Amino acid sequence: MSVDIPASSEQITAMLRLWGHGDTEALQAVLPHIYDELRRIAHNQLRKQRSQHTLQTTALINEAYLRLADERKLQVKDRDHFLGIAAHLMRWILVDYERRRRAVKRGAGATCVSLDQNLVAKDDPAQSDVDVLALDQALLRLAELDSQQSQIVELRYFGGLSIEETGKLLGVSPATVKRSWSSARAWLLRELDASTQT
């Protein structure tokens, strides 16, 4: 079956929905139209990793694509929702990558990543590095307390989405995103600080 290449935002959304219902060709057809956005998300996530990180942007996109292609049923609302799913998946790929790397290099110590200045307290430059696995664990704990705040951090920090894009994707106002973002940052910084004390 041949799939027409989508041109408009509505057609891209339609193709993503078809893929969500099991049409694997639809994902292949839509990929060229969203590749730049996936590249932006992947680049944003990788620039926050440790300086010696060996996974490249293209490899991260390819791994995400392979995992997405394996999905059989996934409810996709629209392009933004799909990009949020991709950002979440890329985060998990990076966490898995770091776990495997540490398993190979037992006793190598924690790997630090640079936190975006939007997440770091402006008056505390000492908090500019954080262990990627510690951040992942802190986000999992935050999700148990407040799943929306966890999603906001994931979309803003890992996905590189703006306040407005995050609000649109989650169906909340920019003011709500700003409040939750501020609260989540403070909570995460406390958690990460406590994890370095133990």
N, C-alpha and C positions, 0 to 999 in steps of 0.2 A: 504494500500500500504506500503510495506517495503522499507525503504531507506537504501542504503549501507552506512557504516561508511566511511567517506573520510579519506585518509591517507596522500596524498601529498598536497602541497600548491595549486596546480592547481585544485585538487578535492575540496578543501575547498572553493576556489573562486567560482567554479561551483555551489556548494551547496548554498553559500550565494546569488548568482545570482538567483537560483531557489526560494529561500525564498523571495527575492526581487520581484519576480513575483507572489507571493501568495502561495507558497508551504510551509505550516507551519511545516510539518515534516522535511523539510530540515534544518530548524533552530535547531530543537531538535537533529538532527544527527550531526550537526557541533559543537554544544555547547561544548562537551567534549574536542574538539581539540583547542578551543580558550579560554577555561575557565581560564587558567593560565594568559593569557594576560588581560582578563577582570578583573581578581582579582588584577593584578598589577595596572591597571587604577583605580579601585575602592579604593584600598589601598592608592594610591597616592593622590586621592582627599580627602579621609577621614583624612589623617594625617595632612591636612592643615585646618581642621575644628577646632572649639573651643574645648578645652580640655574635657568638659563635654558632648560632642556629644554622643547621645545614639544609633545612627544608626551604625550598624556593616557592615563590608565588604561584608559578604555573603548576608545580607539583601539588600544592595545596588545593588548587582549583580542580585539578584532575582527580585527586582522591575524593574530594567532595562530590564531583560529578559521578564517579563510579558508585559511591554509596547512594546517591540520589537515584541513579538508574536502577539500583537493586530494589528500591521501594516499590511496592505493588499498589498500595492504596494509601493516599495521603490527601486530606482535604486542603486544597490551596484556594484561598479567597481571591488573591490577586498577585501582581508582581511584587509589591512591597512585602506581602506575607511570605512569598517564596524566598525573597532575599533575607528575611528574618530567619527562616528555616535554614538557609544556607549558612548564615553567620553562626547560628547555634551549632550546626554540624562541623564547621571549621574549628570552632572552639574545642569540640570534643576530639577532633583529629589531632590538634596540637597537644592536648592533654595526654592522649594515648601515645603520641610520638615521644613526649617527655618521659612518660612512665617506662616505655621500652628502652629509651636511652639510658635511664638510670638503672634499669635492670641489668643492662650490659656493663655499665661502669659502677658496680657496687661500691658504695662508700665514697663516691665522687662529690657528695655534698649537694646542697640545694642549688638549683639553677634560678638565677634571678632574671626578671624581666623589668623593663622600665615601665612604670605606671604613667599614663597620660597625665599631664598637669591638671586636667579636669578632675581626675580622681585623687590626686595627691593634695594634701593640705599645703597651701601656698607658703606658709611660714615654717614648713618642716622639710627641707631638702633631703634629710636623711631617709625619708620615706619614699624616695624615688625608685627604689628597687624592691621587688617582691618575688617570692618563689611562685612559679606558675601553678604548681600543684596546691600550694597553700591558698592561692587565690581561687582556684577551682573548688576546693573544700569549703572556703568561706562563702562562695556563691551558692553552693548546695545548701548550706545552713541558712543563708538568707532566703532562699526559695521556700524553705519550710516555714519561715516566719512571715514572709511577704512575697508571694510569687511575682506580683507585678513589679516590685522594686528589683527583684532579680532579673526579670525580663528587660527592664529599662537599662540596667547596667550592661547586660549582654548586648543589647542593641546599640547602646551609645559607645561603650568601651571597646567591645570586640567587633561590632558591626560597623562602627564609625558613623552611625546615623545621627542626624541633627535632632534637636529637641522636637521640632515640628514633624520630622519624618517618624520619629519614635511615637509621638502622640497619635499620628494618623494610623500607624500600624496597629497600635494597641487600642485605638478607639477612645482615647482620653485627651483632655485639653493640654496644650503646651504648659500651662501653669501647673497642672498636676504632675507632668513629667519633671518639671524643674524642682518642685517640692520633693518628689520621690527620689530624684537623682541626688539631691543634696543630702537627704536623709540616708540613702543607701551608701553614698561615698563615706560619710562619717562612720556608719556602722562597720563597713568593710575595713576602713583604716584601723579602727579599734581592734577588730578581729585579727587582722594581719599583724598588728603590733603585739597582741597577746600571744599569737602563735610563735613569734620570734623570741618571746620571753621564756617559753617552756622548753 
